[in-house]
Amino acid sequence: MSLKKKGYLIIGLSTLLLILYLTLWPVPIHSPNWDAPKSEGYTGPHKVNSRLAGMGFIELDHYKQPEHIVYRDNWLYAAMKDGEIIRVRPDGSEIEIVVNTGGRPLGFDFDSEGALIIADPLYGDHGGLLRVTILEGGAETELLTDSADSYPIYFADAVVVAKNGLIYFTDASLQVKAKEIGDVGKAGELDILANSSSGRVLEYNPQTQQTRVLINDLSFANGIALSEDEQYLFINETGKYRVWKLDVTAENTSAFKQNKSAQIVIDNLPGLPDNIVQGEDGRYWIGLIYPRNDFLDYSANKPWLRSIAMRLPDFLLPKGNGYSHVIAINESGEVLADLQDPDSSYTEITGATESDDKLFFHHLNNTNTIGWIKKADIGY
């Protein structure tokens, strides 16, 4: 056989092996079929604007990716990439570590005793819900729960604590094991690409130490916030571009698709909603971490195509481009504010937190800053 023919044979066999791999190699997640709503793009209340231009920044030393931020007693508490929850003054002074979970804290809140309640998918064996008591010179960490309804909690994500002590939190996906992947960003991208629709919202009762499922079958259950009267939860369903409102007093919340305990308050968003944080004057701030992705919409009813994409190396995944975008809605889902900056490199904004005079932005951009803007500059 000539050298030329051998070359053709090698190319042919390599192509065949690549085709077989892309079509037959097992994938970690089953991709269900769904009908994505046609994107309306940046129109109506989401018309392109530059209201985030002129953002200021708080430097965080070597700490990166403040995925969630809580403003409390003139401190900004932030959950960081390498396991820390730090706190910093709003003027950027007095940076200090509050605790390092050894995992990757995502959402967190404070209970009535001032302890931190943390969702950490990389803690321990497979993550879970933590309670961290701040002590003089250190901290004491307790795992509250790491399973619900006989299933492990693989992707603890967002947390909110009610005045009555009940703790509500999300388990973004039952099918993606964030601890095994080792990177919450990659784990989230995989689940949203697959659209496994296996996320759930959980309630932990500190008195009974019981965990119950409130909602299941969500496409990456992400940020949550309580209504003003704490009768409802607002839940970001990232993979389907929408926000739910759930009556937590309903007797049977888990069958939300068959009853009226939950309703969609805003749908067909122009981006993927991440965190939702209660602000002032009835505002709920939502970070749209990425714009809508043409591939995700096109492949929504083509599970085989999404399975092929899941076999690609990470750098070839159709993630789309970053964009700087946050919105505020009220409890009825009406858009109260839409803030964008098409020219900013401060992208992958996951949420926003209000103080008296500023708005601070959470993000997964690989930078060591917290962005902020004066509320007066955006009309508040």
C-alpha positions in Angstrom: 0.0 0.0 0.0 1.4 3.4 -1.0 2.1 6.1 1.6 -0.7 8.2 0.0 -3.3 5.4 0.4 -2.2 4.8 4.0 -2.7 8.5 4.7 -6.3 8.3 3.3 -7.0 5.2 5.3 -5.8 6.8 8.6 -7.9 9.9 7.8 -10.9 7.7 7.0 -10.6 5.6 10.2 -10.1 8.7 12.3 -13.2 10.3 10.9 -15.2 7.1 11.5 -14.0 6.9 15.1 -14.9 10.6 15.6 -18.4 10.1 14.2 -18.9 7.0 16.3 -17.7 8.9 19.4 -19.9 11.9 18.8 -23.0 9.8 18.2 -22.6 6.7 20.4 -20.4 7.5 23.3 -22.4 7.5 26.6 -23.3 10.9 28.0 -23.7 11.6 31.7 -27.2 13.1 31.5 -30.3 12.2 29.7 -31.6 15.2 27.6 -35.4 15.5 27.5 -37.2 17.2 24.7 -38.7 20.6 25.3 -40.2 23.6 23.3 -38.1 26.7 23.9 -40.1 29.9 23.5 -39.0 32.1 20.6 -36.6 34.7 21.9 -37.8 38.3 21.6 -34.3 39.5 22.1 -33.4 42.9 23.6 -36.8 44.6 23.0 -39.5 46.1 25.0 -38.5 46.5 28.7 -35.1 44.9 27.8 -34.2 47.3 25.1 -30.4 47.7 24.8 -29.1 50.5 27.1 -25.9 51.6 28.9 -27.3 52.2 32.4 -24.5 50.2 33.9 -21.8 52.3 32.3 -19.6 54.1 34.8 -19.5 51.2 37.3 -17.1 51.5 40.2 -15.1 48.6 41.7 -14.1 47.3 45.0 -10.7 45.4 44.9 -10.7 42.1 46.7 -7.0 41.3 46.9 -6.6 37.7 45.5 -10.2 36.6 46.2 -12.2 35.9 43.0 -15.7 35.3 41.7 -18.1 36.7 44.4 -21.0 34.6 43.3 -23.4 35.8 46.0 -23.3 38.9 48.2 -25.2 39.8 51.4 -25.2 43.4 52.8 -25.3 43.3 56.6 -24.3 45.7 59.4 -22.3 47.8 56.9 -20.4 44.8 55.7 -20.5 43.1 52.3 -20.3 39.3 52.8 -19.3 37.5 49.6 -18.9 33.8 48.7 -15.7 33.2 46.8 -14.2 30.7 44.3 -11.7 29.1 46.6 -14.1 28.3 49.5 -14.0 31.5 51.4 -16.8 33.7 52.6 -15.1 37.0 53.1 -16.4 40.4 54.2 -15.4 43.8 53.2 -16.6 47.3 53.9 -18.5 49.0 51.1 -15.6 51.4 50.6 -13.2 48.5 50.1 -11.5 48.6 53.4 -11.0 45.9 56.1 -11.1 42.8 54.0 -11.2 39.6 56.1 -12.1 35.9 55.9 -15.1 34.9 57.8 -14.8 31.2 57.1 -13.4 28.8 54.5 -15.6 25.8 54.0 -13.0 23.9 51.9 -15.6 23.6 49.2 -17.3 26.3 47.0 -20.0 28.3 48.9 -22.6 29.6 46.5 -25.8 31.0 48.1 -25.9 31.9 51.8 -28.0 33.8 54.3 -28.0 34.5 58.1 -30.3 32.9 60.6 -31.8 34.7 63.7 -28.7 33.9 65.8 -26.3 35.4 63.2 -25.0 32.1 62.0 -24.3 31.6 58.3 -26.5 29.2 56.4 -24.5 28.1 53.3 -25.3 26.1 50.2 -22.0 24.4 49.2 -22.0 21.7 46.5 -18.3 20.9 46.9 -18.3 20.4 50.7 -17.5 17.0 52.1 -18.6 13.9 50.1 -21.0 15.6 47.7 -22.1 18.9 49.2 -25.1 20.1 51.2 -26.5 22.7 53.5 -24.2 24.1 56.2 -24.5 26.1 59.3 -21.4 28.1 60.3 -21.3 29.7 63.8 -18.8 32.5 63.9 -16.6 32.3 67.0 -13.9 34.6 68.3 -10.8 33.5 66.4 -12.5 30.9 64.2 -15.8 29.3 63.1 -17.7 26.0 63.8 -19.2 24.3 60.8 -22.1 21.9 60.9 -23.6 19.9 58.0 -27.4 20.3 58.4 -28.5 18.1 55.5 -27.1 16.4 52.4 -30.1 14.5 51.2 -33.9 14.8 50.6 -36.5 12.3 49.7 -33.9 9.5 49.6 -31.8 11.4 47.0 -28.4 13.0 47.8 -28.2 16.8 47.4 -25.6 17.0 44.7 -25.9 20.7 43.7 -26.8 22.9 46.7 -27.1 26.4 45.2 -29.1 29.2 46.7 -30.4 29.8 50.3 -32.9 32.1 52.0 -33.9 32.0 55.7 -37.4 32.9 56.8 -38.3 34.8 60.0 -39.9 31.6 61.4 -36.6 29.8 61.1 -37.4 27.6 58.1 -34.6 27.4 55.5 -35.4 27.3 51.8 -32.7 26.3 49.3 -32.2 24.9 45.8 -30.6 21.7 44.6 -29.9 22.7 41.0 -29.7 19.3 39.5 -30.1 15.7 40.6 -28.2 14.4 37.6 -25.0 16.6 37.7 -22.7 15.7 40.6 -20.8 19.0 41.1 -18.3 17.4 43.5 -17.2 14.8 40.9 -16.8 17.5 38.2 -14.9 19.7 40.7 -16.0 23.0 39.2 -19.5 24.5 39.7 -19.3 26.5 36.6 -18.6 23.5 34.4 -21.2 21.5 36.2 -23.9 24.1 35.7 -23.0 24.5 32.0 -23.4 20.7 31.6 -26.8 20.6 33.2 -28.1 23.6 31.3 -26.8 22.1 28.0 -28.5 18.8 28.8 -31.6 20.6 30.2 -32.0 17.6 32.6 -35.0 19.3 34.3 -34.1 17.5 37.6 -33.6 20.5 39.9 -35.6 21.0 43.0 -36.4 23.4 45.8 -36.1 22.1 49.4 -37.1 23.2 52.9 -35.1 22.4 56.0 -36.7 22.7 59.4 -34.1 23.3 62.1 -36.6 22.2 64.8 -37.3 18.8 63.4 -34.1 18.5 61.4 -36.2 17.3 58.4 -35.7 18.2 54.8 -38.7 18.1 52.4 -39.1 18.7 48.7 -41.2 21.7 47.7 -40.7 21.6 43.9 -39.0 19.2 41.6 -38.4 18.8 37.8 -36.9 22.3 37.3 -34.3 23.0 34.7 -31.5 24.1 36.9 -33.2 25.4 40.0 -31.1 28.5 40.9 -31.7 31.7 42.9 -34.5 32.0 45.4 -36.0 34.9 47.4 -39.0 35.2 49.8 -41.9 37.6 49.2 -42.4 40.5 51.6 -45.0 38.5 53.6 -42.9 35.3 53.3 -45.9 33.4 52.0 -44.2 32.9 48.6 -40.9 31.9 47.2 -39.5 33.3 43.9 -37.4 30.7 42.1 -35.2 31.2 39.1 -35.4 28.4 36.6 -32.2 29.1 34.7 -32.4 26.5 31.9 -35.9 27.7 30.8 -35.4 31.5 31.2 -38.2 32.1 33.7 -39.1 32.8 37.3 -41.6 30.9 39.4 -43.7 32.0 42.4 -44.5 29.3 44.9 -47.0 29.4 47.7 -45.0 27.8 50.6 -48.1 27.4 52.7 -49.8 25.1 50.2 -50.2 21.5 51.4 -48.9 19.8 48.3 -46.2 22.0 46.7 -44.2 19.2 45.1 -46.9 18.5 42.5 -46.8 22.1 41.4 -47.5 21.3 37.7 -50.8 19.8 38.7 -52.1 22.4 41.1 -52.1 26.1 41.6 -49.5 26.4 44.3 -47.0 27.8 41.8 -47.2 30.1 38.8 -44.7 31.6 36.3 -44.4 35.3 37.1 -42.0 36.2 34.2 -41.1 34.0 31.2 -39.0 34.1 28.0 -36.3 36.3 29.5 -33.5 37.5 27.1 -30.9 35.8 29.3 -30.3 33.1 31.8 -31.5 34.1 35.3 -29.1 33.2 38.1 -29.6 34.8 41.5 -32.6 36.7 42.7 -32.3 39.0 45.7 -34.9 41.0 47.5 -34.1 44.7 47.4 -35.9 47.8 48.6 -39.4 49.2 47.6 -40.7 45.9 46.2 -37.7 45.3 43.9 -36.3 41.8 43.2 -32.9 41.9 41.5 -32.0 39.2 39.0 -28.7 38.7 37.3 -28.8 37.4 33.7 -25.5 35.6 33.7 -25.5 34.9 29.9 -27.6 36.0 27.0 -29.9 33.5 25.3 -27.9 31.0 23.3 -29.0 30.3 19.8 -27.7 26.7 20.0 -29.7 26.0 23.2 -32.9 27.3 21.7 -32.4 25.5 18.4 -31.5 22.2 20.0 -34.3 22.4 22.6 -36.5 19.8 20.7 -33.4 17.9 19.4 -32.0 16.0 22.4 -29.7 14.0 20.1 -28.0 17.2 19.1 -27.5 18.3 22.7 -26.1 14.8 23.4 -23.5 15.3 20.6 -22.6 18.7 22.2 -22.1 17.1 25.6 -19.4 14.9 24.1 -17.3 17.9 23.0 -14.4 19.1 25.0 -15.2 22.1 27.3 -13.5 24.7 25.1 -15.8 23.8 22.2 -19.1 23.9 24.1 -21.6 26.5 22.7 -21.6 28.8 25.7 -22.3 32.1 23.9 -20.7 35.4 24.8 -20.9 37.2 28.1 -23.0 40.3 28.6 -23.4 42.8 31.5 -27.1 42.7 32.4 -29.4 42.8 35.5 -33.1 43.4 35.9 -35.5 44.2 38.7 -39.0 42.8 38.9 -41.9 43.2 41.4 -43.8 40.4 43.0 -46.2 40.3 40.0 -43.3 39.8 37.6 -43.4 43.4 36.1 -40.0 44.7 35.0 -39.1 47.7 37.2 -35.6 48.2 35.9 -33.3 46.9 33.2 -29.6 47.7 33.5 -27.1 46.9 30.8 -23.7 47.8 29.4 -22.9 46.3 26.0 -19.3 47.6 26.2 -18.4 46.3 29.6 -16.0 43.4 30.3 -17.7 43.0 33.7 -19.9 40.1 32.5 -21.4 36.9 34.0 -23.3 39.0 36.6 -25.2 36.5 38.8 -27.1 39.0 40.9 -27.3 42.4 42.7 -27.5 43.5 46.3 -28.8 46.8 47.6 -27.4 49.0 50.4 -28.9 52.4 51.2 -27.1 54.2 48.4 -25.5 51.6 46.1 -26.2 48.5 44.1 -23.4 45.8 44.3 -23.1 43.1 41.6 -22.3 39.4 42.1 -20.5 37.7 39.3 -18.6 34.6 38.1 -16.2 36.6 35.9 -12.7 35.6 36.7 -11.8 38.9 38.4 -11.1 39.9 42.0 -13.6 42.8 42.2 -17.1 43.7 43.2 -18.8 46.1 40.9 -21.1 48.8 42.2 -23.1 51.8 41.0 -24.8 54.6 42.9 -28.6 54.1 43.1 -29.1 57.8 42.4 -27.3 57.4 39.1 -29.9 54.8 37.9 -33.0 56.6 39.3 -33.3 55.1 42.8 
